[in-house]
Amino acid sequence: MAKNQRALRSAIALAGVSAFALTACTGPSGGGGTSTGGAGGGTITYGTTDKVVTLDPAGSYDAGSFMVMNQVYPFLMNSKPGSADSVPDIAESASFTTPTEYTVKLKPGLKFANGHALTSSDVKFSIDRVVKIADPNGPAALLSNLKSVEAKDDSTVVFTLKAGNDQVFPGVLAANSGPIVDEEVFPADKVLSDDEIVKGKPFAGPYTIESYKKNELVSLKANPDYQGLLGKPANDGANIKYYADSNNLKLDVQQGNIDVAGRSLTATDAADLEKDSKVKVHKGPGGELRYIVFNFDTMPFGAKTADADAKKALAVRQAMANIVDRDAIATQVYKGTYLPAYSVVPDGFNGAIQPLKEMYGDGNGKPSLDKAKKAFADAGITGTVNIKLQYNPDHYGKSSGDEYAMIKEQLEKSGLFKVDLQSTEWVTYSKARTADAYPVYQLGWFPDYSDADNYLTPFFVPGNFLKNHYENPAVTDLVTKQLTTVDKGERDKVLGEAQTAVAKDLSTLPLLQGAQLMVAGAEIKGVEQTLDASFKTRLGVISK
């Protein structure tokens, strides 16, 4: 049953908003995917302190929810373990047939675990509902370059884009906006509850969900009908066990109660576990960014405060950028497992530069109290500024408490700030932050795809994921331009200009960048295969 065309939110920029792949055209993938191994690898158990917000792709844009989605939903595009390149998954082929038309041909005979056929109508429905629902915690912003989706026939889908030559759209289909769901199970205009999703069995990924206790235990079983890129799992099934405290996560992997410990162990835990012969610490390419978000309406001197003053609000952000000592936090709190970040794009990505290093502090990455005081004086700020600073203790790891205690100490030691430091659990935190509850607060970003755009478009254009009321047309123009710049050298230049422009405004304050980390029993195989630059956890490659 075909669905009506959905209109995009007018608040989202006309620029191609995406996140991720640089692949402009991908051809046939061939066959039924690359097998990660046959059944018989036993059932593996993966532990994490992450939390699931929702299993509905329209309602979440967080690592904990997406980790489960990656196991159970099919994608048009995906990446092979060990690679970050976006290639067809359940698609037989995918390519730009014109600069503004991206055509996808589905593999034949696809079906969901409930027996329903998976056709182009489900694809159109899945993408349209993300845009229509436009949940504050959802990935709708990634689809703002999408003009329409048309199901040409049961196996052919044509995505028409607003801006042509979108260099990252194929990656959008492999990201949070890309899971394909069953239109006979999901409503078109609202997020479906987890229990209803599990009951409906709308799964066509490598696994199906056999039992589900939200943020306690998820039991997965290998899906024999999966026809995608990843092939058959190397295990019979997988359990995802959730922990409130990283200490218990560490103890359980050490004692063999779980096979793999994922996000998030403390830096001290990781260093301690490296000395234990019963386990192995696996590290992969980084991309995680930890940063502070400023709500432009409610921060000190914000647009909707009693003493609103844009110049003074900017000075507050500048003073904080001049005071924070990233190197001290990286060394003392994270024992070198994180490095200082001086841009909204982590070092190592194509086009990444470090504008904050030169613009703030002493010009070499260290703090400068004199520059912070000058920012206040130039804006006419006298006396101490009170800041309500919020952080999260479970989603970003237990060390967040030490991290933000140090930030509070650094800010208050300057004599310019008085900090009211508070924490909230993730399920509440993720919703409250988009409702203007936190004037200044912690966030972290775990990239869906290895591209600098992943750190720009979701955060700094109208309708962005941060919902922090920041908008700068000049920044939007630069972000738009890099999306459609085909020449690599020219695109890197535009990416640099965008990072510099964002650094001047300080919508966010980058702090640290880190590596991927998993700890597994010494006999567990395949963990290193999932620690690649796609930044997706694939339980199907892990076996005993």
C-alpha positions in Angstrom: 0.0 0.0 0.0 1.6 3.2 -1.2 1.8 6.2 1.2 1.2 9.8 0.5 4.2 12.2 0.1 5.2 13.8 3.4 6.3 17.4 3.5 9.6 18.3 5.2 9.7 20.6 8.1 10.0 24.1 6.8 12.4 24.9 9.7 15.1 22.6 8.3 17.5 24.2 5.9 17.2 23.6 2.2 20.8 22.5 2.2 21.5 18.8 2.0 21.6 17.8 5.6 23.3 14.5 6.1 25.9 12.8 8.0 28.4 10.8 6.5 29.3 8.9 3.3 31.5 10.4 0.6 30.3 7.7 -1.9 28.6 9.5 -4.8 27.7 6.3 -6.6 27.7 2.7 -5.6 27.0 -0.3 -7.8 25.7 -3.8 -7.3 26.8 -5.5 -4.1 26.3 -9.0 -5.4 24.7 -12.0 -3.8 23.3 -12.2 -0.4 26.1 -10.4 1.5 29.4 -11.2 3.0 29.0 -13.9 5.6 30.6 -13.2 9.0 30.5 -16.9 9.8 28.1 -19.7 10.2 25.9 -20.4 13.1 27.4 -22.4 15.9 29.4 -19.7 17.7 27.2 -20.0 20.7 25.3 -17.1 22.3 27.4 -14.1 23.2 26.6 -11.5 25.9 27.5 -7.9 25.4 27.4 -5.5 28.4 26.9 -1.7 28.3 26.0 1.3 30.5 24.2 2.9 27.5 20.5 3.2 27.6 17.8 2.7 24.9 15.5 5.7 24.5 13.3 4.0 22.0 13.5 1.2 19.4 11.5 3.3 17.0 14.0 4.9 14.5 11.8 8.0 14.2 12.2 8.8 17.9 15.9 8.5 18.7 19.3 9.8 17.7 21.5 8.3 20.3 24.1 5.6 20.5 22.3 3.3 22.9 19.1 3.0 20.8 21.0 2.9 17.5 23.2 0.0 18.7 20.1 -2.2 19.0 18.6 -0.9 15.8 21.8 -1.9 13.9 21.2 -5.5 15.0 17.5 -5.9 14.1 16.6 -3.5 11.3 17.6 -3.6 7.6 19.3 -0.7 5.9 19.4 0.2 2.2 23.1 1.1 2.7 25.6 -0.2 5.2 29.3 -0.8 5.5 31.3 -4.1 5.7 33.1 -4.8 9.0 36.5 -3.2 8.8 35.3 -0.5 6.5 33.5 2.9 6.6 32.4 2.9 2.9 28.7 3.0 2.3 27.6 0.2 0.0 24.3 -1.6 -0.7 22.9 -3.7 2.2 19.4 -5.0 1.4 19.7 -3.0 -1.8 20.8 -4.8 -5.0 22.1 -1.5 -6.4 22.1 2.2 -5.5 23.3 5.2 -7.5 22.7 8.7 -8.6 20.7 8.5 -11.9 20.6 12.3 -12.1 22.3 14.9 -9.9 19.1 15.1 -7.8 17.8 11.6 -8.1 19.2 8.6 -6.1 17.7 5.3 -7.3 17.7 2.2 -5.2 16.8 -1.3 -6.4 15.9 -3.8 -3.6 17.0 -7.5 -3.6 14.1 -9.9 -4.4 12.2 -11.8 -1.8 12.9 -9.6 1.2 10.6 -10.1 4.2 10.2 -9.2 7.8 10.4 -11.7 10.7 6.6 -11.5 11.0 6.2 -12.8 7.4 5.3 -9.5 5.8 6.9 -8.7 2.5 9.5 -5.9 2.6 9.0 -3.7 -0.5 9.7 -0.2 -1.8 6.4 0.9 -0.1 8.0 0.1 3.3 11.1 2.0 2.3 9.1 5.1 1.4 6.9 4.8 4.5 10.0 4.4 6.8 11.8 7.6 5.5 8.6 9.7 5.2 7.5 9.0 8.8 10.9 10.1 10.2 10.3 13.5 8.5 6.6 13.7 9.4 7.0 12.8 13.1 10.1 15.1 13.4 10.6 13.9 17.0 12.9 16.3 19.0 15.1 13.4 19.8 14.8 11.9 16.3 17.0 12.0 13.2 14.7 14.1 10.9 17.4 16.8 10.5 19.5 14.3 8.5 16.8 14.2 5.8 16.4 18.0 5.2 17.9 17.7 1.6 15.1 15.2 0.8 12.4 16.5 -1.5 10.4 13.4 -2.0 10.5 9.6 -2.0 8.7 7.6 -4.7 8.1 3.9 -4.9 8.3 3.3 -8.7 7.5 -0.4 -8.3 7.7 -3.0 -5.6 11.5 -3.1 -5.8 12.5 0.4 -7.0 12.7 3.6 -4.9 13.7 7.0 -6.1 14.9 9.7 -3.7 14.6 13.2 -5.1 16.9 15.7 -3.5 16.6 19.5 -3.2 20.3 20.2 -3.7 22.1 18.1 -6.4 25.4 16.3 -6.1 24.9 15.6 -2.4 28.2 13.9 -1.5 26.9 12.4 1.7 23.3 11.3 1.0 24.2 7.6 0.5 25.6 7.7 4.1 22.3 9.2 5.4 20.6 5.9 4.3 23.2 4.0 6.4 22.7 6.2 9.4 20.1 6.8 12.1 17.6 8.0 9.5 17.9 4.8 7.5 16.4 1.8 9.3 13.6 0.2 7.2 10.5 -0.6 9.2 7.2 -2.5 8.5 4.4 -0.2 7.5 1.9 -2.8 8.7 3.3 -2.5 12.2 4.3 1.1 12.7 2.0 4.1 12.7 2.8 6.8 10.2 2.4 9.8 12.5 3.7 8.8 16.0 6.4 6.9 17.7 5.6 3.3 18.6 6.3 1.9 22.0 9.1 -0.7 22.4 6.7 -3.4 23.6 4.5 -3.0 20.6 7.5 -3.1 18.3 8.8 -6.3 19.9 5.3 -7.8 19.7 5.0 -6.9 16.0 8.3 -8.6 15.0 9.1 -6.0 12.3 12.7 -7.1 12.0 14.7 -7.9 8.9 18.2 -7.3 10.0 20.9 -9.9 11.1 18.9 -10.6 14.3 15.4 -10.7 15.7 14.4 -9.7 19.2 13.3 -12.8 21.2 12.7 -11.2 24.6 13.0 -7.6 25.8 13.2 -5.9 29.2 14.0 -2.3 28.5 17.4 -1.2 29.7 17.8 -4.5 31.5 18.2 -7.3 29.0 17.6 -7.8 25.3 17.8 -11.3 23.8 18.6 -11.6 20.1 18.4 -14.6 17.8 20.1 -14.9 14.4 17.6 -14.2 11.6 17.8 -16.9 8.9 16.0 -14.7 6.4 18.4 -11.8 6.5 19.7 -11.1 3.0 21.9 -8.1 3.6 25.5 -7.2 3.3 26.6 -8.5 6.7 25.6 -12.1 6.1 24.9 -14.7 8.7 26.0 -13.9 12.3 29.1 -15.8 13.6 27.0 -16.7 16.6 23.7 -18.3 17.3 22.4 -15.3 19.2 23.3 -12.4 21.4 22.2 -10.9 24.7 22.6 -7.2 25.5 22.9 -6.6 29.2 22.5 -3.1 30.7 24.4 -1.8 33.7 23.7 1.2 35.9 27.3 1.3 37.1 30.5 0.8 35.1 32.1 -0.9 38.2 29.7 -3.8 37.8 30.3 -3.9 34.0 34.0 -4.2 34.7 33.6 -6.9 37.3 31.3 -9.0 35.1 33.7 -9.0 32.1 36.6 -9.7 34.4 34.8 -12.7 35.9 33.5 -14.0 32.6 29.8 -13.3 33.4 29.6 -11.4 30.1 31.7 -11.9 27.0 32.2 -8.3 25.9 32.0 -4.9 27.7 31.2 -1.9 25.5 30.4 1.6 26.4 31.4 2.9 28.9 34.2 1.8 31.1 36.2 4.5 33.0 39.8 5.2 31.9 41.0 3.8 35.2 39.0 0.6 34.6 40.5 0.2 31.1 44.0 0.7 32.4 43.4 -1.9 35.1 41.9 -4.4 32.7 44.9 -4.2 30.4 46.9 -5.9 33.2 44.5 -8.8 33.4 45.4 -11.9 31.3 41.8 -13.2 31.4 40.6 -10.3 29.2 41.8 -8.3 26.2 41.3 -4.6 25.7 40.4 -3.8 22.1 40.8 -0.2 20.7 39.6 1.2 17.4 39.7 4.5 15.5 38.3 7.4 17.4 35.6 9.8 16.5 33.9 10.4 19.8 33.5 14.1 20.7 32.7 15.4 24.2 31.5 19.0 24.4 29.4 21.6 26.2 26.2 22.9 24.6 24.9 26.5 25.2 21.2 27.1 25.0 21.1 30.5 23.3 17.7 31.3 24.9 18.3 30.3 28.5 22.1 30.6 29.1 23.3 33.6 31.0 22.2 36.7 29.1 20.4 34.4 26.6 17.6 35.7 24.3 14.8 34.8 26.7 16.4 35.7 30.0 15.5 38.8 32.0 18.8 40.5 31.2 19.1 39.3 27.6 22.2 40.6 25.8 23.7 38.8 22.8 27.1 40.5 23.3 27.3 39.5 26.9 26.2 35.9 26.2 28.9 35.6 23.6 31.4 36.9 26.2 30.3 34.2 28.6 31.0 31.6 26.0 34.3 33.1 25.1 35.4 33.3 28.7 34.6 29.7 29.3 36.6 28.8 26.1 39.6 30.7 27.5 39.4 29.2 30.9 38.8 25.4 30.3 42.0 23.4 30.5 41.4 20.4 28.2 44.8 18.9 28.7 44.3 18.7 32.5 41.0 16.9 32.0 42.3 14.5 29.5 45.3 13.6 31.6 43.9 13.6 35.1 40.4 12.3 34.5 40.9 10.1 31.4 44.5 9.0 31.8 45.2 9.8 28.2 42.4 7.7 26.7 40.9 11.0 25.5 42.8 13.9 23.9 42.0 17.6 23.9 39.7 18.8 21.1 40.0 22.2 19.5 37.3 22.0 16.9 33.8 20.7 16.4 35.4 18.2 14.0 37.8 15.8 15.7 41.4 15.7 14.6 42.1 13.1 12.0 39.0 13.6 9.8 39.5 14.9 6.2 39.1 18.7 6.4 39.6 18.9 10.2 41.4 22.0 11.6 41.8 23.3 15.1 40.5 26.9 15.2 39.9 27.0 19.0 43.5 26.4 19.7 44.5 29.7 18.2 41.4 31.7 18.9 41.1 31.0 22.7 43.4 30.5 25.6 47.1 31.2 25.2 47.1 30.3 21.5 48.7 26.9 22.1 45.9 25.0 23.8 46.4 26.2 27.4 44.0 28.4 29.2 44.3 32.2 29.6 42.7 34.0 32.5 43.7 37.4 31.1 41.8 36.7 27.8 38.8 35.6 29.8 38.8 38.7 31.9 39.1 40.8 28.8 36.1 39.2 27.2 34.0 40.1 30.2 35.4 43.7 30.3 34.8 44.3 26.6 31.2 43.2 26.9 30.6 45.2 30.1 30.2 42.3 32.4 31.0 43.1 36.0 30.9 40.7 38.9 30.5 36.9 38.9 28.3 35.1 36.4 26.1 32.3 37.7 25.9 29.2 35.5 23.7 26.2 35.8 25.7 23.4 34.3 24.1 20.0 33.7 25.9 16.6 33.0 24.9 13.0 32.6 26.4 10.2 34.7 25.3 7.1 32.9 25.2 7.6 29.1 28.7 9.2 28.9 30.4 7.1 31.6 30.9 7.4 35.3 34.0 9.6 34.7 31.7 12.4 33.6 31.3 13.3 37.3 35.0 13.9 37.6 35.2 15.6 34.3 32.5 18.2 35.2 33.7 18.6 38.7 37.1 19.7 37.2 35.3 22.1 34.8 33.4 23.6 37.7 36.7 24.0 39.6 38.5 25.6 36.7 35.6 28.1 36.1 35.2 29.0 39.7 38.9 29.4 40.3 38.9 32.1 37.7 36.7 34.3 39.9 34.5 35.0 36.9 31.9 32.2 37.5 29.8 30.5 40.1 28.7 27.1 38.9 25.6 25.2 40.0 26.5 21.6 38.9 23.7 19.1 38.6 23.3 15.6 37.0 20.4 13.7 35.5 19.9 10.1 34.3 19.9 9.7 30.5 16.3 8.8 29.8 15.2 12.0 31.4 18.2 14.0 30.3 17.7 13.3 26.6 14.2 14.7 26.7 14.7 17.6 29.1 17.6 19.1 27.2 15.4 19.7 24.1 12.7 21.3 26.3 15.1 24.2 27.3 15.6 22.7 30.8 19.4 23.1 30.8 21.0 26.4 30.0 24.5 24.9 29.7 25.0 21.2 29.5 27.1 18.2 28.5 26.7 16.2 25.3 28.8 13.7 23.5 28.8 12.5 19.9 29.5 9.1 18.6 29.6 9.4 14.8 27.5 7.3 12.5 29.9 7.6 9.6 33.4 8.8 9.2 33.0 12.2 7.6 33.5 15.7 8.9 29.9 16.6 7.8 28.7 14.3 10.6 29.9 17.0 13.1 28.5 20.0 11.3 25.1 19.4 9.7 23.3 17.7 12.6 24.3 20.6 14.9 24.7 24.0 13.2 21.9 24.5 10.7 18.2 25.4 11.4 16.2 22.5 12.8 19.3 20.9 14.2 19.5 18.1 16.7 20.8 20.3 19.5 17.6 22.4 19.6 19.7 25.1 21.3 18.2 28.0 19.2 21.5 28.8 17.4 21.3 29.9 13.8 23.8 31.8 11.6 23.0 32.1 7.9 26.7 32.3 7.1 27.4 29.0 8.8 24.4 27.4 7.1 25.7 28.6 3.7 29.2 27.0 4.4 27.7 23.8 5.6 25.5 23.7 2.5 28.4 24.4 0.2 30.6 21.6 1.6 27.9 19.1 1.0 27.8 19.6 -2.7 31.5 20.4 -3.4 32.8 17.5 -5.4 36.5 18.5 -5.6 38.2 17.1 -2.4 40.7 19.9 -1.9 38.0 22.6 -2.3 35.7 20.7 0.0 38.4 20.5 2.7 38.8 24.3 2.4 35.1 24.9 2.9 35.0 22.5 5.8 37.8 24.5 7.5 35.9 27.8 6.9 32.8 26.2 8.5 34.7 25.1 11.6 36.2 28.6 12.0 32.8 30.3 11.7 31.3 27.9 14.3 34.3 28.5 16.6 33.6 32.2 16.6 30.0 31.8 17.6 30.7 29.0 20.1 27.3 27.3 19.8 29.1 24.4 21.5 32.5 24.2 23.3 34.5 21.1 22.2 36.4 19.5 25.0 37.8 16.0 24.2 38.0 13.4 21.6 38.4 9.7 22.3 38.9 6.2 20.8 36.5 3.3 20.6 37.1 0.8 23.4 35.8 -2.7 24.1 37.0 -5.3 26.6 36.4 -9.0 25.9 37.3 -12.4 27.3 40.6 -13.6 26.0 38.9 -16.4 24.0 36.3 -14.2 22.3 36.9 -13.6 18.6 35.9 -10.9 16.2 35.7 -7.9 18.5 38.4 -5.9 16.5 36.2 -6.3 13.3 33.5 -4.1 14.7 35.8 -1.4 15.9 36.2 0.4 12.6 35.6 3.9 11.2 31.9 3.2 10.6 31.5 3.5 14.4 28.8 0.8 14.3 28.7 -2.0 16.8 28.0 -5.3 15.0 27.4 -8.2 17.3 27.3 -10.6 14.3 31.0 -10.6 14.0 31.7 -11.7 17.5 31.9 -15.4 18.5 33.3 -17.7 21.2 
